[in-house]
Amino acid sequence: MPALAILSVQSGHSGVVHPRTSPEMSDIALFGFAVMGVFLVRRALRKRFAKTKPPVED
């Protein structure tokens, strides 16, 4: 429990503001994972609906 109190006191920001000149690496990584996720989901859905049988006609 004491470690939790110590960790909560430390700040994640130094207080110095830097102007953004380009996307951060984390932004690029998130975009890449989103693209891969969309690709994988679309591929899975295409496979799923390609396997469905056509309706039976009487």
SEFIZA-3560 file (N, C-alpha, C; in Angstrom, 3 decimals):
REM SEFIZA-3560
<numar><xx>0.800</xx><yy>-1.193</yy><zz>0.000</zz><atom>N</atom></numar>
<numar><xx>0.000</xx><yy>0.000</yy><zz>0.000</zz><atom>CA</atom></numar>
<numar><xx>0.850</xx><yy>1.267</yy><zz>0.000</zz><atom>C</atom></numar>
<numar><xx>1.977</xx><yy>1.298</yy><zz>0.719</zz><atom>N</atom></numar>
<numar><xx>2.797</xx><yy>2.515</yy><zz>0.678</zz><atom>CA</atom></numar>
<numar><xx>3.340</xx><yy>2.803</yy><zz>-0.721</zz><atom>C</atom></numar>
<numar><xx>3.604</xx><yy>1.752</yy><zz>-1.497</zz><atom>N</atom></numar>
<numar><xx>4.115</xx><yy>1.970</yy><zz>-2.853</zz><atom>CA</atom></numar>
<numar><xx>3.078</xx><yy>2.672</yy><zz>-3.715</zz><atom>C</atom></numar>
<numar><xx>1.808</xx><yy>2.372</yy><zz>-3.481</zz><atom>N</atom></numar>
<numar><xx>0.745</xx><yy>3.020</yy><zz>-4.239</zz><atom>CA</atom></numar>
<numar><xx>0.719</xx><yy>4.513</yy><zz>-3.957</zz><atom>C</atom></numar>
<numar><xx>0.927</xx><yy>4.900</yy><zz>-2.714</zz><atom>N</atom></numar>
<numar><xx>0.948</xx><yy>6.320</yy><zz>-2.361</zz><atom>CA</atom></numar>
<numar><xx>2.132</xx><yy>7.027</yy><zz>-3.008</zz><atom>C</atom></numar>
<numar><xx>3.272</xx><yy>6.361</yy><zz>-3.056</zz><atom>N</atom></numar>
<numar><xx>4.461</xx><yy>6.970</yy><zz>-3.665</zz><atom>CA</atom></numar>
<numar><xx>4.271</xx><yy>7.124</yy><zz>-5.176</zz><atom>C</atom></numar>
<numar><xx>3.700</xx><yy>6.112</yy><zz>-5.813</zz><atom>N</atom></numar>
<numar><xx>3.500</xx><yy>6.176</yy><zz>-7.256</zz><atom>CA</atom></numar>
<numar><xx>2.465</xx><yy>7.219</yy><zz>-7.648</zz><atom>C</atom></numar>
<numar><xx>1.483</xx><yy>7.435</yy><zz>-6.809</zz><atom>N</atom></numar>
<numar><xx>0.448</xx><yy>8.403</yy><zz>-7.150</zz><atom>CA</atom></numar>
<numar><xx>0.943</xx><yy>9.836</yy><zz>-7.017</zz><atom>C</atom></numar>
<numar><xx>2.009</xx><yy>10.064</yy><zz>-6.267</zz><atom>N</atom></numar>
<numar><xx>2.542</xx><yy>11.411</yy><zz>-6.091</zz><atom>CA</atom></numar>
<numar><xx>3.352</xx><yy>11.829</yy><zz>-7.313</zz><atom>C</atom></numar>
<numar><xx>4.063</xx><yy>10.890</yy><zz>-7.927</zz><atom>N</atom></numar>
<numar><xx>4.878</xx><yy>11.230</yy><zz>-9.079</zz><atom>CA</atom></numar>
<numar><xx>4.000</xx><yy>11.624</yy><zz>-10.255</zz><atom>C</atom></numar>
<numar><xx>4.426</xx><yy>12.662</yy><zz>-10.941</zz><atom>N</atom></numar>
<numar><xx>3.655</xx><yy>13.162</yy><zz>-12.064</zz><atom>CA</atom></numar>
<numar><xx>4.183</xx><yy>12.581</yy><zz>-13.368</zz><atom>C</atom></numar>
<numar><xx>3.306</xx><yy>12.437</yy><zz>-14.337</zz><atom>N</atom></numar>
<numar><xx>3.704</xx><yy>11.939</yy><zz>-15.643</zz><atom>CA</atom></numar>
<numar><xx>4.155</xx><yy>13.045</yy><zz>-16.574</zz><atom>C</atom></numar>
<numar><xx>4.141</xx><yy>14.275</yy><zz>-16.111</zz><atom>N</atom></numar>
<numar><xx>4.497</xx><yy>15.414</yy><zz>-16.951</zz><atom>CA</atom></numar>
<numar><xx>5.517</xx><yy>16.266</yy><zz>-16.231</zz><atom>C</atom></numar>
<numar><xx>6.504</xx><yy>16.744</yy><zz>-16.968</zz><atom>N</atom></numar>
<numar><xx>7.567</xx><yy>17.540</yy><zz>-16.348</zz><atom>CA</atom></numar>
<numar><xx>7.165</xx><yy>18.996</yy><zz>-16.154</zz><atom>C</atom></numar>
<numar><xx>6.097</xx><yy>19.430</yy><zz>-16.804</zz><atom>N</atom></numar>
<numar><xx>5.668</xx><yy>20.816</yy><zz>-16.697</zz><atom>CA</atom></numar>
<numar><xx>6.174</xx><yy>21.682</yy><zz>-17.834</zz><atom>C</atom></numar>
<numar><xx>7.070</xx><yy>21.152</yy><zz>-18.660</zz><atom>N</atom></numar>
<numar><xx>7.610</xx><yy>21.894</yy><zz>-19.795</zz><atom>CA</atom></numar>
<numar><xx>6.818</xx><yy>21.506</yy><zz>-21.039</zz><atom>C</atom></numar>
<numar><xx>6.294</xx><yy>22.519</yy><zz>-21.727</zz><atom>N</atom></numar>
<numar><xx>5.492</xx><yy>22.271</yy><zz>-22.916</zz><atom>CA</atom></numar>
<numar><xx>6.392</xx><yy>22.326</yy><zz>-24.147</zz><atom>C</atom></numar>
<numar><xx>6.321</xx><yy>21.285</yy><zz>-24.976</zz><atom>N</atom></numar>
<numar><xx>7.086</xx><yy>21.242</yy><zz>-26.220</zz><atom>CA</atom></numar>
<numar><xx>6.107</xx><yy>21.283</yy><zz>-27.387</zz><atom>C</atom></numar>
<numar><xx>6.367</xx><yy>22.098</yy><zz>-28.397</zz><atom>N</atom></numar>
<numar><xx>5.454</xx><yy>22.120</yy><zz>-29.552</zz><atom>CA</atom></numar>
<numar><xx>5.546</xx><yy>20.816</yy><zz>-30.339</zz><atom>C</atom></numar>
<numar><xx>4.416</xx><yy>20.387</yy><zz>-30.858</zz><atom>N</atom></numar>
<numar><xx>4.389</xx><yy>19.151</yy><zz>-31.659</zz><atom>CA</atom></numar>
<numar><xx>4.795</xx><yy>19.485</yy><zz>-33.084</zz><atom>C</atom></numar>
<numar><xx>5.815</xx><yy>18.824</yy><zz>-33.564</zz><atom>N</atom></numar>
<numar><xx>6.275</xx><yy>19.057</yy><zz>-34.928</zz><atom>CA</atom></numar>
<numar><xx>5.901</xx><yy>17.913</yy><zz>-35.860</zz><atom>C</atom></numar>
<numar><xx>5.662</xx><yy>16.746</yy><zz>-35.307</zz><atom>N</atom></numar>
<numar><xx>5.280</xx><yy>15.582</yy><zz>-36.108</zz><atom>CA</atom></numar>
<numar><xx>4.550</xx><yy>14.595</yy><zz>-35.206</zz><atom>C</atom></numar>
<numar><xx>3.899</xx><yy>13.599</yy><zz>-35.798</zz><atom>N</atom></numar>
<numar><xx>3.238</xx><yy>12.588</yy><zz>-34.966</zz><atom>CA</atom></numar>
<numar><xx>4.249</xx><yy>11.804</yy><zz>-34.131</zz><atom>C</atom></numar>
<numar><xx>3.849</xx><yy>11.450</yy><zz>-32.945</zz><atom>N</atom></numar>
<numar><xx>4.704</xx><yy>10.634</yy><zz>-32.084</zz><atom>CA</atom></numar>
<numar><xx>4.696</xx><yy>9.193</yy><zz>-32.589</zz><atom>C</atom></numar>
<numar><xx>5.677</xx><yy>8.432</yy><zz>-32.153</zz><atom>N</atom></numar>
<numar><xx>5.750</xx><yy>7.027</yy><zz>-32.553</zz><atom>CA</atom></numar>
<numar><xx>4.536</xx><yy>6.246</yy><zz>-32.050</zz><atom>C</atom></numar>
<numar><xx>4.014</xx><yy>6.623</yy><zz>-30.886</zz><atom>N</atom></numar>
<numar><xx>2.839</xx><yy>5.922</yy><zz>-30.366</zz><atom>CA</atom></numar>
<numar><xx>1.623</xx><yy>6.170</yy><zz>-31.254</zz><atom>C</atom></numar>
<numar><xx>1.516</xx><yy>7.376</yy><zz>-31.831</zz><atom>N</atom></numar>
<numar><xx>0.411</xx><yy>7.667</yy><zz>-32.748</zz><atom>CA</atom></numar>
<numar><xx>0.503</xx><yy>6.791</yy><zz>-33.994</zz><atom>C</atom></numar>
<numar><xx>1.704</xx><yy>6.654</yy><zz>-34.516</zz><atom>N</atom></numar>
<numar><xx>1.912</xx><yy>5.835</yy><zz>-35.710</zz><atom>CA</atom></numar>
<numar><xx>1.634</xx><yy>4.368</yy><zz>-35.400</zz><atom>C</atom></numar>
<numar><xx>2.062</xx><yy>3.905</yy><zz>-34.225</zz><atom>N</atom></numar>
<numar><xx>1.823</xx><yy>2.515</yy><zz>-33.832</zz><atom>CA</atom></numar>
<numar><xx>0.326</xx><yy>2.248</yy><zz>-33.661</zz><atom>C</atom></numar>
<numar><xx>-0.398</xx><yy>3.171</yy><zz>-33.043</zz><atom>N</atom></numar>
<numar><xx>-1.844</xx><yy>2.998</yy><zz>-32.882</zz><atom>CA</atom></numar>
<numar><xx>-2.540</xx><yy>2.937</yy><zz>-34.234</zz><atom>C</atom></numar>
<numar><xx>-2.128</xx><yy>3.794</yy><zz>-35.157</zz><atom>N</atom></numar>
<numar><xx>-2.712</xx><yy>3.782</yy><zz>-36.491</zz><atom>CA</atom></numar>
<numar><xx>-2.433</xx><yy>2.447</yy><zz>-37.177</zz><atom>C</atom></numar>
<numar><xx>-1.211</xx><yy>1.963</yy><zz>-37.045</zz><atom>N</atom></numar>
<numar><xx>-0.853</xx><yy>0.680</yy><zz>-37.652</zz><atom>CA</atom></numar>
<numar><xx>-1.672</xx><yy>-0.471</yy><zz>-37.096</zz><atom>C</atom></numar>
<numar><xx>-1.855</xx><yy>-0.502</yy><zz>-35.778</zz><atom>N</atom></numar>
<numar><xx>-2.662</xx><yy>-1.562</yy><zz>-35.171</zz><atom>CA</atom></numar>
<numar><xx>-4.123</xx><yy>-1.451</yy><zz>-35.592</zz><atom>C</atom></numar>
<numar><xx>-4.628</xx><yy>-0.226</yy><zz>-35.736</zz><atom>N</atom></numar>
<numar><xx>-6.008</xx><yy>-0.050</yy><zz>-36.180</zz><atom>CA</atom></numar>
<numar><xx>-6.181</xx><yy>-0.561</yy><zz>-37.605</zz><atom>C</atom></numar>
<numar><xx>-5.222</xx><yy>-0.271</yy><zz>-38.470</zz><atom>N</atom></numar>
<numar><xx>-5.288</xx><yy>-0.754</yy><zz>-39.853</zz><atom>CA</atom></numar>
<numar><xx>-5.254</xx><yy>-2.279</yy><zz>-39.883</zz><atom>C</atom></numar>
<numar><xx>-4.359</xx><yy>-2.876</yy><zz>-39.097</zz><atom>N</atom></numar>
<numar><xx>-4.287</xx><yy>-4.343</yy><zz>-39.056</zz><atom>CA</atom></numar>
<numar><xx>-5.585</xx><yy>-4.939</yy><zz>-38.520</zz><atom>C</atom></numar>
<numar><xx>-6.170</xx><yy>-4.309</yy><zz>-37.499</zz><atom>N</atom></numar>
<numar><xx>-7.419</xx><yy>-4.805</yy><zz>-36.934</zz><atom>CA</atom></numar>
<numar><xx>-8.553</xx><yy>-4.771</yy><zz>-37.938</zz><atom>C</atom></numar>
<numar><xx>-8.669</xx><yy>-3.665</yy><zz>-38.664</zz><atom>N</atom></numar>
<numar><xx>-9.721</xx><yy>-3.556</yy><zz>-39.680</zz><atom>CA</atom></numar>
<numar><xx>-9.503</xx><yy>-4.596</yy><zz>-40.771</zz><atom>C</atom></numar>
<numar><xx>-8.258</xx><yy>-4.778</yy><zz>-41.191</zz><atom>N</atom></numar>
<numar><xx>-7.950</xx><yy>-5.770</yy><zz>-42.225</zz><atom>CA</atom></numar>
<numar><xx>-8.334</xx><yy>-7.175</yy><zz>-41.771</zz><atom>C</atom></numar>
<numar><xx>-7.963</xx><yy>-7.529</yy><zz>-40.543</zz><atom>N</atom></numar>
<numar><xx>-8.253</xx><yy>-8.875</yy><zz>-40.038</zz><atom>CA</atom></numar>
<numar><xx>-9.751</xx><yy>-9.113</yy><zz>-39.877</zz><atom>C</atom></numar>
<numar><xx>-10.475</xx><yy>-8.116</yy><zz>-39.395</zz><atom>N</atom></numar>
<numar><xx>-11.922</xx><yy>-8.271</yy><zz>-39.210</zz><atom>CA</atom></numar>
<numar><xx>-12.617</xx><yy>-8.402</yy><zz>-40.559</zz><atom>C</atom></numar>
<numar><xx>-12.221</xx><yy>-7.584</yy><zz>-41.522</zz><atom>N</atom></numar>
<numar><xx>-12.846</xx><yy>-7.675</yy><zz>-42.846</zz><atom>CA</atom></numar>
<numar><xx>-12.570</xx><yy>-9.028</yy><zz>-43.491</zz><atom>C</atom></numar>
<numar><xx>-11.340</xx><yy>-9.521</yy><zz>-43.343</zz><atom>N</atom></numar>
<numar><xx>-10.989</xx><yy>-10.822</yy><zz>-43.916</zz><atom>CA</atom></numar>
<numar><xx>-11.806</xx><yy>-11.934</yy><zz>-43.257</zz><atom>C</atom></numar>
<numar><xx>-11.951</xx><yy>-11.865</yy><zz>-41.935</zz><atom>N</atom></numar>
<numar><xx>-12.723</xx><yy>-12.885</yy><zz>-41.218</zz><atom>CA</atom></numar>
<numar><xx>-14.194</xx><yy>-12.845</yy><zz>-41.620</zz><atom>C</atom></numar>
<numar><xx>-14.747</xx><yy>-11.649</yy><zz>-41.771</zz><atom>N</atom></numar>
<numar><xx>-16.154</xx><yy>-11.555</yy><zz>-42.162</zz><atom>CA</atom></numar>
<numar><xx>-16.367</xx><yy>-12.039</yy><zz>-43.590</zz><atom>C</atom></numar>
<numar><xx>-15.412</xx><yy>-11.741</yy><zz>-44.475</zz><atom>N</atom></numar>
<numar><xx>-15.527</xx><yy>-12.244</yy><zz>-45.844</zz><atom>CA</atom></numar>
<numar><xx>-15.532</xx><yy>-13.769</yy><zz>-45.860</zz><atom>C</atom></numar>
<numar><xx>-14.643</xx><yy>-14.382</yy><zz>-45.073</zz><atom>N</atom></numar>
<numar><xx>-14.601</xx><yy>-15.846</yy><zz>-44.999</zz><atom>CA</atom></numar>
<numar><xx>-15.895</xx><yy>-16.398</yy><zz>-44.415</zz><atom>C</atom></numar>
<numar><xx>-16.404</xx><yy>-15.738</yy><zz>-43.404</zz><atom>N</atom></numar>
<numar><xx>-17.608</xx><yy>-16.228</yy><zz>-42.734</zz><atom>CA</atom></numar>
<numar><xx>-18.803</xx><yy>-16.215</yy><zz>-43.673</zz><atom>C</atom></numar>
<numar><xx>-18.976</xx><yy>-15.123</yy><zz>-44.402</zz><atom>N</atom></numar>
<numar><xx>-20.153</xx><yy>-15.030</yy><zz>-45.257</zz><atom>CA</atom></numar>
<numar><xx>-19.970</xx><yy>-15.772</yy><zz>-46.577</zz><atom>C</atom></numar>
<numar><xx>-18.763</xx><yy>-16.081</yy><zz>-46.952</zz><atom>N</atom></numar>
<numar><xx>-18.538</xx><yy>-16.883</yy><zz>-48.156</zz><atom>CA</atom></numar>
<numar><xx>-18.913</xx><yy>-18.336</yy><zz>-47.906</zz><atom>C</atom></numar>
<numar><xx>-18.878</xx><yy>-18.774</yy><zz>-46.672</zz><atom>N</atom></numar>
<numar><xx>-19.196</xx><yy>-20.159</yy><zz>-46.327</zz><atom>CA</atom></numar>
<numar><xx>-20.699</xx><yy>-20.408</yy><zz>-46.196</zz><atom>C</atom></numar>
<numar><xx>-21.506</xx><yy>-19.372</yy><zz>-46.158</zz><atom>N</atom></numar>
<numar><xx>-22.943</xx><yy>-19.575</yy><zz>-45.978</zz><atom>CA</atom></numar>
<numar><xx>-23.526</xx><yy>-20.235</yy><zz>-47.220</zz><atom>C</atom></numar>
<numar><xx>-24.468</xx><yy>-21.106</yy><zz>-46.997</zz><atom>N</atom></numar>
<numar><xx>-25.104</xx><yy>-21.829</yy><zz>-48.094</zz><atom>CA</atom></numar>
<numar><xx>-26.201</xx><yy>-20.961</yy><zz>-48.707</zz><atom>C</atom></numar>
<numar><xx>-26.393</xx><yy>-21.066</yy><zz>-50.002</zz><atom>N</atom></numar>
<numar><xx>-27.492</xx><yy>-20.311</yy><zz>-50.621</zz><atom>CA</atom></numar>
<numar><xx>-28.833</xx><yy>-20.866</yy><zz>-50.144</zz><atom>C</atom></numar>
<numar><xx>-29.861</xx><yy>-20.048</yy><zz>-50.135</zz><atom>N</atom></numar>
<numar><xx>-31.168</xx><yy>-20.528</yy><zz>-49.668</zz><atom>CA</atom></numar>
<numar><xx>-31.699</xx><yy>-21.645</yy><zz>-50.573</zz><atom>C</atom></numar>
<numar><xx>-32.360</xx><yy>-22.599</yy><zz>-49.948</zz><atom>N</atom></numar>
<numar><xx>-32.907</xx><yy>-23.753</yy><zz>-50.667</zz><atom>CA</atom></numar>
<numar><xx>-34.214</xx><yy>-23.346</yy><zz>-51.323</zz><atom>C</atom></numar>
<numar><xx>-34.306</xx><yy>-23.600</yy><zz>-52.630</zz><atom>N</atom></numar>
<numar><xx>-35.548</xx><yy>-23.289</yy><zz>-53.349</zz><atom>CA</atom></numar>
<numar><xx>-36.411</xx><yy>-24.542</yy><zz>-53.431</zz><atom>C</atom></numar>
<numar><xx>-37.710</xx><yy>-24.364</yy><zz>-53.269</zz><atom>N</atom></numar>
<numar><xx>-38.641</xx><yy>-25.508</yy><zz>-53.335</zz><atom>CA</atom></numar>
<numar><xx>-39.069</xx><yy>-25.787</yy><zz>-54.736</zz><atom>C</atom></numar>
//
